[in-house]
């Protein structure tokens, strides 16, 4: 398939609980127990490595037993106990850099992670808050993170969001490909897309 042809790793990302939905009425998912069981079945049946979000140290431990990679959502990227627990799973961890975190400040996330004895971390750029309901991607952030020796991912879909604009968050999805091309020109270790 595509992975072999281009010599790239492809992971399936799915969430058992989307805990940060804008509205209380939004569907969140089946929960951790049922959700991880579904992901485990998918992995066994189709052979794709899997990644899912975690929201607490306990969830990190449970997801680390099944998932090939775990992800820390942007709004939780500074939570020390969660970062340490994710590092201790021994899995690769994709940390979404919060929309409120400068790239140099994000390196403190890496320090927390390293203090737990792991270097299996990706920092994922997903835009920076630019006023209300708007994000911009500062390509300098990718270079700052990479020059610090940290594996870097660009989230081309969430970077196009117009967050907080009502019950459902939309965006400018037509900007995903230009952002991806720009990030590839700067240099990244991975691309995240939904």
BAFI-3210 file (N, C-alpha, C; in Angstrom, 3 decimals, decimal comma, padded with zeros to 6 digits):
// residues 194
n [1|2|3|4|5|6|7|8|9|10|11|12|13|14|15|16|17|18|19|20|21|22|23|24|25|26|27|28|29|30|31|32|33|34|35|36|37|38|39|40|41|42|43|44|45|46|47|48|49|50|51|52|53|54|55|56|57|58|59|60|61|62|63|64|65|66|67|68|69|70|71|72|73|74|75|76|77|78|79|80|81|82|83|84|85|86|87|88|89|90|91|92|93|94|95|96|97|98|99|100|101|102|103|104|105|106|107|108|109|110|111|112|113|114|115|116|117|118|119|120|121|122|123|124|125|126|127|128|129|130|131|132|133|134|135|136|137|138|139|140|141|142|143|144|145|146|147|148|149|150|151|152|153|154|155|156|157|158|159|160|161|162|163|164|165|166|167|168|169|170|171|172|173|174|175|176|177|178|179|180|181|182|183|184|185|186|187|188|189|190|191|192|193|194]
n.u [000,802|000,242|001,946|004,155|004,989|005,851|007,523|006,734|005,308|002,009|-000,559|-003,598|-005,807|-008,007|-010,583|-011,661|-012,951|-013,944|-013,206|-013,143|-015,144|-016,977|-019,676|-022,016|-023,854|-022,659|-021,522|-019,376|-018,062|-017,473|-016,341|-013,562|-013,099|-014,739|-014,014|-011,177|-011,206|-012,455|-010,542|-008,396|-009,393|-009,608|-006,924|-005,875|-007,317|-006,828|-004,177|-003,049|-001,040|-002,091|-003,352|-004,420|-006,184|-005,425|-006,524|-005,949|-003,619|-004,224|-005,650|-003,630|-001,928|-003,617|-004,217|-001,645|-001,081|-002,332|-002,348|-000,202|000,883|000,378|-001,626|-001,510|-003,887|-004,139|-005,141|-004,347|-001,634|000,248|-000,007|001,535|001,463|000,088|001,752|004,106|003,107|002,386|004,906|006,061|004,807|006,311|005,680|005,610|004,769|002,552|002,422|000,150|000,813|-000,314|-002,624|-001,957|000,648|003,953|006,593|009,179|008,490|007,168|009,198|009,660|007,746|008,861|011,082|009,799|008,797|011,165|012,270|010,965|012,211|012,076|012,518|010,790|009,062|006,916|006,418|003,608|002,617|-000,169|-001,252|-001,595|-003,258|-004,844|-006,184|-009,760|-011,455|-009,695|-006,858|-003,355|-000,591|002,645|005,423|007,962|007,899|008,057|010,684|012,104|011,470|012,463|015,207|015,883|016,195|013,982|011,469|009,137|005,783|003,251|-000,020|-002,226|-004,948|-006,311|-005,027|-006,333|-008,655|-011,375|-011,678|-014,038|-016,257|-019,234|-021,504|-020,345|-017,116|-015,759|-013,854|-011,224|-010,852|-009,795|-007,308|-005,627|-003,902|-002,092|-000,865|000,287|002,121|003,808|004,848|006,204|008,192|009,652|010,377|009,469|008,771|006,528|003,066|-000,089|-003,441|-006,968]
n.v [-001,180|002,333|003,068|001,318|001,920|004,619|004,507|005,232|005,671|004,946|005,792|004,944|007,205|007,498|008,365|007,418|009,010|012,183|014,586|017,326|018,736|021,444|021,836|020,685|018,994|017,575|014,539|012,318|009,822|006,229|005,739|004,768|001,935|000,390|001,746|001,373|-001,375|-001,594|-000,285|-002,037|-004,347|-003,374|-002,857|-005,493|-006,674|-005,115|-004,341|-001,810|000,473|002,122|005,197|007,201|009,771|010,765|011,614|011,650|010,523|007,831|006,986|007,200|005,124|002,860|003,128|002,974|000,289|-000,867|000,792|001,945|004,412|007,287|010,191|013,521|015,895|019,330|021,216|020,054|019,976|020,963|019,620|018,222|015,679|014,068|014,174|012,978|010,417|009,522|009,429|007,396|005,127|004,090|004,212|005,921|009,344|011,783|015,083|017,551|020,830|023,414|025,995|028,257|028,300|029,228|028,306|028,090|027,899|025,484|023,682|023,169|021,296|019,101|018,795|018,006|015,562|014,172|014,031|011,907|009,795|009,192|009,650|009,569|011,426|013,514|016,830|018,573|020,924|023,018|025,399|028,802|030,886|033,630|036,227|036,288|033,268|032,364|030,921|030,849|029,539|029,597|029,255|029,479|028,289|025,530|025,272|026,216|024,259|021,926|022,594|022,400|019,764|018,136|015,886|016,745|017,513|018,445|019,529|019,525|019,809|020,628|023,003|024,692|025,393|027,414|028,194|027,801|029,064|028,898|026,054|024,002|023,454|024,822|025,432|026,461|024,427|024,235|025,294|023,377|021,835|023,844|024,615|022,190|021,800|024,001|023,424|021,041|022,076|023,565|021,528|018,652|015,922|014,465|014,285|015,226|014,477|014,767]
n.w [000,000|000,363|002,487|002,240|-000,370|-000,225|001,895|004,563|007,826|008,738|010,843|012,459|013,810|016,416|018,707|021,914|023,640|023,201|024,946|024,995|023,663|022,166|022,828|025,287|024,231|022,209|020,666|022,366|022,396|022,863|025,357|027,528|028,063|026,247|023,924|023,681|023,325|020,835|019,250|019,595|018,309|015,687|015,103|015,198|013,118|010,750|010,819|011,074|012,913|015,928|017,365|020,070|021,921|025,283|028,599|031,257|033,816|034,432|032,188|030,284|031,021|030,564|027,793|026,794|026,968|024,815|022,522|019,857|019,821|021,828|022,435|023,601|024,203|023,026|024,924|027,263|027,362|029,173|031,521|034,055|035,494|033,680|031,415|032,425|033,088|030,528|029,304|030,809|029,837|027,838|025,213|022,023|022,063|021,023|021,473|021,399|020,780|022,713|021,737|022,939|023,652|023,310|021,000|022,202|024,890|024,787|024,830|027,466|028,044|026,815|028,497|030,882|030,022|029,378|031,929|032,987|031,925|029,178|025,658|023,631|022,097|020,242|019,244|018,381|016,150|015,959|015,322|016,465|018,780|017,403|018,100|018,686|017,895|015,844|014,283|013,596|011,782|012,649|010,960|011,920|014,392|013,930|013,054|015,296|017,213|015,948|015,756|018,379|018,660|018,776|017,755|015,258|014,408|012,103|012,390|010,080|009,777|012,192|012,478|010,818|012,006|013,223|016,100|018,805|017,804|018,284|018,687|017,243|015,985|013,200|010,228|007,980|005,857|003,297|003,474|004,449|002,740|001,678|004,136|004,904|002,769|003,136|005,672|005,102|003,483|005,338|007,045|008,649|010,890|010,768|009,688|010,720|010,193|009,913]
ca.u [000,000|000,871|003,038|005,322|005,420|006,562|008,363|006,249|004,417|000,653|-001,270|-005,017|-006,101|-009,409|-010,722|-012,740|-013,652|-013,575|-013,591|-013,067|-016,120|-017,476|-021,024|-022,397|-024,711|-021,870|-021,151|-018,002|-017,447|-017,982|-015,648|-012,239|-013,093|-015,279|-013,240|-009,897|-011,514|-012,698|-009,248|-007,601|-009,934|-009,239|-005,488|-005,677|-007,937|-006,288|-002,733|-002,559|-000,760|-003,153|-003,063|-005,622|-005,997|-005,608|-006,878|-005,526|-002,542|-004,786|-005,952|-002,354|-001,472|-004,486|-004,024|-000,291|-001,053|-002,954|-002,025|001,193|001,265|-000,704|-001,602|-001,981|-004,567|-003,534|-005,530|-003,746|-000,208|001,124|-000,356|002,737|001,196|-000,293|002,957|004,980|002,472|002,502|006,308|006,346|004,236|007,296|005,183|005,779|003,685|002,385|001,868|-000,343|001,216|-001,486|-002,751|-001,565|002,019|005,016|007,450|010,249|007,863|006,820|010,365|009,515|006,970|009,853|011,859|008,978|008,747|012,497|012,508|010,360|013,078|011,785|012,716|009,867|008,068|006,719|005,639|002,740|002,140|-001,552|-001,705|-001,504|-004,408|-004,629|-007,463|-010,879|-011,918|-008,785|-005,532|-002,359|000,570|003,908|006,389|009,171|007,750|008,571|012,148|012,583|011,330|013,399|016,585|016,095|016,389|012,715|010,693|008,106|004,640|002,315|-001,420|-002,710|-006,392|-006,696|-004,431|-007,241|-009,876|-011,809|-012,175|-014,929|-017,310|-020,541|-021,568|-019,459|-015,957|-015,462|-012,559|-010,911|-010,186|-009,079|-005,950|-004,855|-002,809|-001,024|-000,132|001,111|003,242|004,734|005,534|007,144|009,339|010,442|010,874|008,766|008,937|005,238|001,896|-001,321|-004,631|-008,235]
ca.v [000,000|003,655|003,099|000,641|002,633|005,850|004,235|006,077|005,042|005,482|005,401|005,288|007,952|007,520|008,724|006,782|010,080|013,545|015,250|018,783|019,252|022,791|021,795|019,538|018,136|016,871|013,145|012,217|008,535|005,105|005,593|004,147|000,476|-000,056|002,363|000,677|-002,707|-001,387|000,009|-003,272|-005,201|-002,776|-003,084|-006,910|-007,019|-004,406|-004,218|-000,437|000,939|003,033|006,294|007,795|010,794|010,425|012,821|011,512|009,533|006,475|006,691|007,010|003,767|001,898|003,254|002,539|-001,172|-001,300|001,672|002,051|005,778|007,992|011,616|014,434|017,018|020,651|021,887|019,346|019,814|021,396|018,868|017,470|014,270|013,388|014,061|011,981|009,098|009,145|009,066|006,120|003,992|003,562|004,417|007,243|010,235|013,002|016,133|018,699|022,085|024,256|027,201|029,349|028,006|029,600|027,149|027,974|027,408|024,075|022,859|022,751|020,049|018,073|018,589|017,193|014,231|013,579|013,758|010,606|008,759|008,842|010,666|009,195|012,488|014,420|018,041|018,777|022,296|023,017|026,775|029,662|031,778|034,939|036,879|035,373|032,357|032,297|030,364|030,984|028,670|030,315|028,251|029,583|027,352|024,233|025,345|026,346|022,946|021,003|022,953|021,945|018,315|017,467|015,457|017,749|017,124|019,517|019,129|020,367|020,033|021,468|024,329|025,509|025,634|028,717|027,600|028,488|029,791|028,252|024,691|023,143|024,192|024,621|025,954|026,737|023,176|024,418|025,721|022,230|021,475|024,854|024,531|020,982|022,026|024,948|022,707|020,111|022,871|023,883|020,240|018,043|014,472|013,826|015,090|014,748|014,975|014,055]
ca.w [000,000|000,369|003,463|001,666|-001,574|000,114|003,072|005,653|008,778|008,774|012,049|012,549|015,025|016,787|020,119|022,672|024,348|022,805|026,190|024,905|022,709|022,459|023,392|026,120|023,416|021,196|020,934|022,853|022,097|023,656|026,639|027,416|028,029|024,968|022,855|023,499|022,776|019,404|018,622|019,599|017,243|014,405|014,936|014,890|011,837|009,597|010,929|011,241|014,267|016,355|018,282|020,648|022,946|026,704|029,351|032,650|033,951|034,383|030,787|029,585|031,320|029,873|026,345|026,492|026,868|023,562|021,392|019,449|020,155|022,495|022,143|024,633|023,544|023,182|026,162|028,397|027,064|030,271|032,719|034,405|035,826|032,440|030,584|033,048|032,930|029,119|029,075|031,481|029,107|026,895|023,847|021,446|022,471|020,237|022,326|020,646|021,418|022,920|020,933|023,835|024,071|022,375|020,745|023,196|026,121|024,578|025,149|028,866|027,986|026,496|029,720|031,793|029,437|029,542|033,348|033,278|031,368|027,791|024,626|022,549|022,058|019,116|019,517|017,233|015,934|015,475|015,235|017,644|018,860|016,801|018,367|018,925|016,839|014,716|014,507|012,536|011,941|012,518|010,517|012,743|015,508|013,496|013,020|016,679|017,858|015,302|016,120|019,754|018,599|019,094|016,590|015,032|013,582|011,783|012,322|008,988|009,825|013,326|012,273|010,011|012,770|013,712|017,336|019,730|017,103|018,380|019,227|016,470|015,499|011,788|009,856|006,578|005,467|002,033|003,800|004,944|001,838|001,709|005,404|004,822|001,851|003,777|006,750|004,479|003,021|006,527|007,524|009,773|010,991|010,569|009,355|011,343|009,497|010,141]
c.u [000,857|002,079|004,306|005,882|006,275|007,455|008,029|005,379|003,061|-000,036|-002,736|-005,226|-007,605|-009,493|-011,888|-013,547|-013,110|-014,047|-013,618|-014,013|-016,627|-018,806|-021,241|-023,236|-023,947|-021,543|-019,686|-017,330|-017,942|-017,352|-014,407|-012,294|-013,569|-014,445|-011,906|-010,103|-011,753|-011,378|-008,372|-008,074|-009,525|-007,766|-005,217|-006,195|-007,212|-004,780|-002,178|-002,168|-001,785|-002,654|-004,392|-005,242|-006,140|-005,801|-006,457|-004,379|-003,056|-005,114|-004,671|-001,848|-002,289|-004,270|-002,641|-000,157|-001,548|-002,461|-000,528|001,766|000,089|-000,528|-002,164|-002,604|-003,942|-003,879|-004,938|-002,220|000,725|000,863|000,758|002,455|000,834|000,923|003,888|004,407|002,587|003,924|006,615|005,726|005,270|006,875|005,640|004,555|003,712|001,709|001,449|000,050|-000,009|-001,443|-002,268|-000,098|003,003|005,942|008,581|009,691|007,483|007,998|010,369|008,663|007,930|010,707|011,091|008,970|010,065|012,787|011,922|011,113|012,791|012,119|011,802|008,714|008,102|006,010|004,892|002,237|000,735|-002,138|-001,620|-002,679|-004,038|-005,938|-008,543|-011,177|-011,000|-007,449|-004,640|-001,243|001,809|004,977|007,698|009,109|008,316|010,093|012,729|012,556|012,334|014,842|016,913|016,262|015,133|012,005|009,442|007,054|003,831|000,911|-002,085|-004,211|-006,797|-006,093|-005,346|-008,533|-010,121|-012,476|-013,121|-016,081|-018,633|-020,439|-020,661|-018,333|-015,715|-014,079|-012,448|-010,155|-009,421|-007,637|-005,068|-003,669|-001,731|-000,209|000,790|002,319|004,277|005,533|006,546|008,381|010,235|011,122|010,129|009,012|007,634|004,157|000,696|-002,475|-005,829|-009,172]
c.v [001,260|003,691|002,464|001,415|003,849|005,722|005,184|005,246|005,726|004,904|005,769|006,010|007,937|007,764|007,994|007,809|011,423|014,463|016,773|019,365|020,622|022,758|020,545|018,539|017,309|015,443|013,073|010,905|007,465|004,963|004,733|002,626|-000,044|000,497|001,680|-000,730|-002,618|-001,130|-001,240|-004,234|-004,693|-003,053|-004,529|-007,251|-006,403|-004,168|-002,809|-000,185|002,012|004,058|006,821|008,848|010,199|011,722|012,788|010,510|008,093|006,066|006,455|005,587|002,728|001,933|002,763|001,032|-001,668|-000,509|001,692|003,422|006,376|009,482|012,409|015,632|018,364|021,304|021,236|019,268|020,232|020,616|017,882|015,999|013,468|013,174|012,977|010,575|008,619|008,707|007,688|004,914|003,341|003,699|005,778|008,060|011,474|014,028|017,291|019,960|022,986|025,523|028,438|029,226|028,391|028,406|026,998|027,484|025,935|023,153|022,435|021,484|018,891|017,771|017,734|015,745|013,497|013,225|012,419|009,468|008,368|010,006|010,403|010,188|013,215|015,650|018,375|020,215|022,244|024,415|027,498|030,629|033,164|035,712|035,846|034,544|032,280|031,714|030,724|029,988|029,505|029,280|028,333|028,582|025,981|024,211|025,448|024,989|021,957|021,301|022,558|020,424|017,512|017,089|016,326|017,235|018,384|018,910|020,030|020,627|020,922|022,863|025,254|025,846|027,115|028,411|028,491|029,212|029,066|026,844|023,722|023,992|023,833|025,144|026,198|025,544|023,297|024,867|024,567|021,901|022,557|024,823|023,313|021,161|022,968|024,252|021,718|020,856|023,252|022,622|019,773|016,539|013,726|014,826|014,424|015,349|014,112|014,383]
c.w [000,000|001,301|002,896|000,485|-001,229|001,349|004,232|006,592|008,751|010,000|011,902|013,870|015,236|018,280|020,752|023,449|023,880|023,927|026,090|023,856|023,139|023,207|024,237|025,326|022,391|021,640|021,316|022,499|023,053|025,044|026,490|027,265|026,672|023,806|022,611|022,948|021,268|018,676|018,543|018,505|015,869|014,104|014,524|013,491|010,637|009,657|011,036|012,681|014,641|017,370|018,798|021,671|024,339|027,480|030,808|032,712|033,865|032,947|029,997|029,789|030,555|028,364|025,933|026,379|025,520|022,358|021,104|019,764|020,912|022,269|023,314|023,928|023,910|024,519|027,408|028,298|028,188|031,559|033,069|034,668|034,583|031,548|031,120|032,876|031,488|028,797|029,646|030,783|028,198|025,448|023,330|021,814|021,581|021,141|021,437|021,422|021,510|022,086|021,682|024,250|022,970|022,169|021,762|024,536|026,006|024,891|026,618|028,980|027,736|027,726|030,725|031,323|029,661|030,991|033,779|032,588|029,930|026,862|023,429|022,451|020,724|019,663|018,238|017,186|015,358|015,489|016,562|017,620|018,338|016,916|018,623|017,684|015,623|015,159|013,325|012,831|011,654|012,185|011,298|013,901|015,150|013,533|014,428|017,378|017,264|015,690|017,547|019,813|018,899|017,799|016,490|014,061|013,290|011,714|011,294|009,041|010,991|013,235|011,487|010,761|013,010|015,051|018,136|019,086|017,117|018,907|018,491|015,906|014,049|011,474|008,378|006,015|004,156|002,264|004,286|004,046|001,767|003,003|005,399|003,925|002,474|004,876|006,192|003,984|004,183|007,045|008,745|009,748|010,771|010,256|009,995|010,563|009,848|009,003]
res [x|x|x|x|x|x|x|x|x|x|x|x|x|x|x|x|x|x|x|x|x|x|x|x|x|x|x|x|x|x|x|x|x|x|x|x|x|x|x|x|x|x|x|x|x|x|x|x|x|x|x|x|x|x|x|x|x|x|x|x|x|x|x|x|x|x|x|x|x|x|x|x|x|x|x|x|x|x|x|x|x|x|x|x|x|x|x|x|x|x|x|x|x|x|x|x|x|x|x|x|x|x|x|x|x|x|x|x|x|x|x|x|x|x|x|x|x|x|x|x|x|x|x|x|x|x|x|x|x|x|x|x|x|x|x|x|x|x|x|x|x|x|x|x|x|x|x|x|x|x|x|x|x|x|x|x|x|x|x|x|x|x|x|x|x|x|x|x|x|x|x|x|x|x|x|x|x|x|x|x|x|x|x|x|x|x|x|x|x|x|x|x|x|x]
***
